[in-house]
Amino acid sequence: MTARGASAPRAEARPLFTITRMDTADDALAAAAVEMGFEVARFRLFETKPGAQVAEFLSWLPGAPEGTAVAWTSRRAASVLAKAALPEMHDALAQHPLFAVGKESAAPIADAGFAVTVPREGLGALNLATQLIGMAPQSGIKRVAFLHGDRALTELPDALAGAGISVDRFEVYRTEYVAANVSALTSALAAERTCVVAYYSPSGVAGLERLLDPVTSDALHRRATAIARGQTTYQTLLKWGYLQALRPMGEPCEPFDTCVRGALRAAAASAPGSGVQR
């Protein structure tokens, strides 16, 4: 649909908004993009499987030393934790301060009634590390159980270890990439249409990149506006060579959806002859 009084863009000329996951939490964002005149493509790029150390963590948790916090940088880790530990191990988990990289990653545990601390300034593993390190003396935190996936980066444990906080690592989920149909994006890039891509994790970046040929990948890096939900994903985009990479900014950090909507409006305004809502 288009704004009142605006002409509808030709289907083949519409800008494309790509969401690199399939999650009902993105329905409102997708609807807003359609309202602006975008075609919307949503890709399921990977599946999440239980990790090799779920049982080990559950055995370790009841006897975890005093002064241990539990932290994770992915909603997927929290989802596995909620499914595996609750309600049976509610009391054991409640004995420890809990930390997540953002509100969305905290949600599966926060929704079960637990207090989960998230960084005050921005999303990202280093922001989470800064929060943990700053709270450690007053909260008596001496070690952290880091719940992660099989492709996790080392930013959080490295930063904690550098500050003298011991880290116990538990692989609680693993990522399996799938052969998604990404023709909507490849066709849009080939036609030199305006493209905006929302990335939610480094796995989403890698999951899409593996499906593109070198020419298409280069076009994506040069021409697409890519929005990263957090700092770690943003740094991943830079390493891949994205020239128009964005991330939420501000203090407090603006919500990811707000950042994406702003990027969509800017892209709509610059799309040649699109006639989309400004």
C-alpha positions in Angstrom: 0.0 0.0 0.0 1.1 3.6 -0.5 0.6 6.9 1.2 -2.6 8.8 0.3 -2.0 10.7 -2.9 1.2 8.8 -3.8 1.4 6.7 -6.9 2.1 3.0 -6.5 5.6 2.1 -7.6 6.0 -0.5 -10.3 6.5 -3.9 -8.7 9.8 -4.4 -10.4 11.0 -1.0 -9.2 10.1 -1.2 -5.6 12.9 -1.1 -3.0 13.5 -4.4 -1.2 13.6 -4.8 2.6 15.2 -8.1 3.7 14.8 -9.5 7.2 17.4 -12.2 7.9 15.3 -14.3 10.1 11.8 -15.7 10.5 10.3 -14.3 13.7 6.9 -13.0 14.5 8.6 -10.2 16.5 9.4 -8.6 13.2 5.8 -8.6 11.8 5.2 -4.9 12.7 8.5 -3.9 11.1 7.6 -5.8 7.9 4.2 -4.2 7.8 5.8 -0.7 8.2 8.1 -1.4 5.3 5.1 -2.5 3.1 3.4 0.7 4.1 6.4 2.7 2.8 6.2 0.9 -0.5 8.9 -1.8 0.0 8.8 -5.4 -1.1 9.6 -7.5 2.0 11.6 -10.7 1.9 12.1 -12.8 5.1 14.7 -15.6 5.1 15.2 -18.5 7.4 19.0 -18.9 7.1 19.7 -21.4 9.9 18.3 -23.7 12.5 19.2 -23.9 16.2 20.0 -27.2 17.7 20.8 -28.2 21.3 24.5 -27.7 22.1 26.9 -30.3 23.4 27.1 -29.0 27.0 23.5 -28.4 28.0 23.5 -31.3 30.4 26.9 -30.4 31.7 25.7 -26.9 32.6 22.5 -28.2 34.3 24.7 -30.5 36.4 27.1 -27.7 37.2 24.6 -25.1 38.1 23.4 -26.3 41.5 26.9 -26.4 42.9 28.2 -23.2 41.2 30.5 -21.2 43.5 29.2 -18.2 45.3 29.9 -15.0 43.3 29.0 -16.7 39.9 26.9 -14.8 37.3 25.3 -16.3 34.3 25.5 -14.5 31.0 24.6 -14.9 27.3 24.8 -12.9 24.1 22.0 -14.6 22.1 18.3 -15.0 22.6 18.8 -18.6 21.3 21.0 -19.3 24.4 18.2 -18.0 26.6 15.6 -20.0 24.9 17.6 -23.2 25.4 18.2 -22.3 29.0 14.5 -21.7 29.6 13.5 -25.0 28.0 16.1 -27.1 29.7 16.2 -25.6 33.2 12.7 -24.4 33.9 10.8 -24.9 36.1 12.8 -27.7 37.7 15.9 -25.7 38.3 14.3 -22.3 39.0 15.7 -22.0 42.5 19.2 -22.9 41.4 19.2 -20.3 38.6 17.7 -17.7 40.9 20.7 -17.9 43.2 22.9 -16.1 40.5 22.8 -12.7 38.9 21.8 -13.0 35.2 23.1 -10.9 32.3 22.0 -10.7 28.6 23.2 -8.6 25.7 19.8 -6.9 25.3 16.1 -7.0 26.1 15.3 -9.4 23.3 18.0 -11.8 24.2 16.9 -11.6 27.9 13.2 -12.2 27.1 12.9 -16.0 27.4 14.3 -15.9 30.9 12.9 -12.5 31.9 9.4 -13.6 30.8 9.7 -16.5 33.3 10.0 -13.9 36.1 13.8 -13.6 36.5 15.6 -10.2 36.7 18.1 -10.0 33.9 20.5 -7.1 33.6 21.2 -5.7 30.2 23.7 -3.1 29.1 22.8 0.5 29.6 24.7 1.7 26.5 24.1 -0.2 23.3 23.9 -3.8 22.2 27.0 -5.9 21.9 29.2 -8.3 23.7 31.7 -5.6 24.7 28.9 -3.5 26.1 27.8 -6.5 28.2 31.3 -7.1 29.4 31.6 -3.4 30.4 28.4 -3.7 32.4 29.5 -6.9 34.1 33.0 -5.6 35.0 31.5 -2.4 36.3 29.0 -4.2 38.6 31.4 -7.0 39.7 32.9 -5.3 42.8 29.6 -4.2 44.3 27.8 -7.4 43.3 30.6 -9.7 44.4 30.9 -11.3 40.9 34.1 -13.3 40.6 33.3 -15.7 37.8 30.8 -15.9 34.9 29.2 -18.9 33.3 29.0 -17.9 29.6 26.2 -19.7 27.7 27.0 -19.6 23.9 26.7 -21.4 20.6 29.2 -23.4 18.6 30.1 -20.3 16.5 30.4 -17.8 19.3 33.0 -15.1 19.2 35.3 -14.6 22.1 34.8 -10.9 22.8 32.9 -11.4 26.0 35.0 -14.0 27.7 38.2 -12.3 26.6 37.1 -9.0 28.1 36.0 -10.6 31.3 39.3 -12.6 31.6 41.3 -9.5 31.0 39.5 -7.9 34.0 40.4 -10.8 36.2 36.9 -12.5 36.1 37.0 -16.2 35.6 34.9 -17.6 32.8 33.2 -21.1 32.5 32.1 -21.6 29.0 29.1 -23.9 28.1 28.0 -24.6 24.5 24.3 -24.7 24.9 23.2 -24.5 21.2 24.7 -24.9 17.7 23.9 -23.4 14.4 23.0 -25.4 11.3 22.8 -23.3 8.1 20.0 -24.1 5.6 19.7 -23.6 1.9 17.2 -20.7 1.9 15.8 -19.3 -1.4 17.2 -15.8 -1.5 16.2 -15.1 -5.1 14.2 -12.0 -4.1 17.4 -10.4 -2.9 19.7 -11.6 -5.8 17.1 -10.4 -8.3 16.8 -7.0 -6.7 20.5 -6.5 -6.6 20.9 -7.6 -10.3 18.2 -5.0 -11.2 20.0 -2.3 -9.2 17.0 -1.7 -7.0 17.4 -0.1 -3.6 18.0 -2.7 -0.9 17.9 -2.5 2.9 18.9 -5.6 5.0 18.3 -6.1 8.7 20.8 -8.4 10.4 20.3 -9.8 13.9 23.4 -11.8 14.5 26.8 -12.7 13.0 25.3 -16.1 12.1 22.7 -14.3 10.0 25.4 -12.4 8.1 27.4 -15.6 7.4 24.2 -17.5 6.6 23.2 -15.1 3.9 26.8 -14.6 2.5 27.3 -18.4 2.0 24.3 -18.4 -0.5 25.6 -15.6 -2.7 28.0 -15.7 -5.6 30.9 -13.3 -5.6 29.3 -10.8 -8.0 26.1 -10.6 -6.0 28.0 -10.5 -2.7 30.0 -7.6 -3.9 26.9 -5.7 -5.0 25.3 -6.3 -1.6 28.4 -4.9 0.2 28.6 -1.9 -2.1 25.0 -0.9 -2.5 22.8 -2.2 0.2 22.0 -0.4 3.5 22.8 -3.0 6.2 21.5 -2.5 9.7 23.1 -4.5 12.5 21.1 -5.1 15.8 24.2 -5.0 17.9 27.9 -3.9 18.0 29.2 -7.5 17.4 27.0 -7.9 14.3 28.0 -4.4 13.1 31.7 -5.3 13.4 31.0 -8.5 11.4 29.4 -6.4 8.6 32.5 -4.2 8.5 34.8 -7.3 8.2 32.7 -8.6 5.3 33.2 -5.2 3.6 29.7 -3.6 3.8 30.1 0.1 2.9 26.7 1.2 4.2 26.5 -0.5 7.6 24.5 1.0 10.4 23.7 0.2 14.0 21.5 1.7 16.8 23.2 4.7 18.4 22.5 7.1 21.3 22.5 7.0 25.1 20.3 5.3 25.9 20.6 3.3 22.7 17.7 3.7 20.4 15.6 0.6 19.8 16.7 -1.5 16.8 13.2 -1.1 15.2 13.6 2.6 15.4 16.9 2.5 13.7 15.6 0.2 10.9 12.5 2.4 10.3 14.8 5.4 9.9 17.0 3.6 7.4 13.8 2.5 5.5 12.6 6.1 5.3 15.9 7.3 4.1 16.1 4.6 1.5 12.5 5.3 0.4 13.3 8.9 -0.1 16.3 8.1 -2.3 14.9 5.3 -4.3 14.7 6.5 -7.9 11.1 7.0 -9.1 9.7 4.8 -6.4 6.8 7.0 -5.4 7.0 5.5 -1.9 5.9 7.2 1.3 8.5 9.8 2.6 
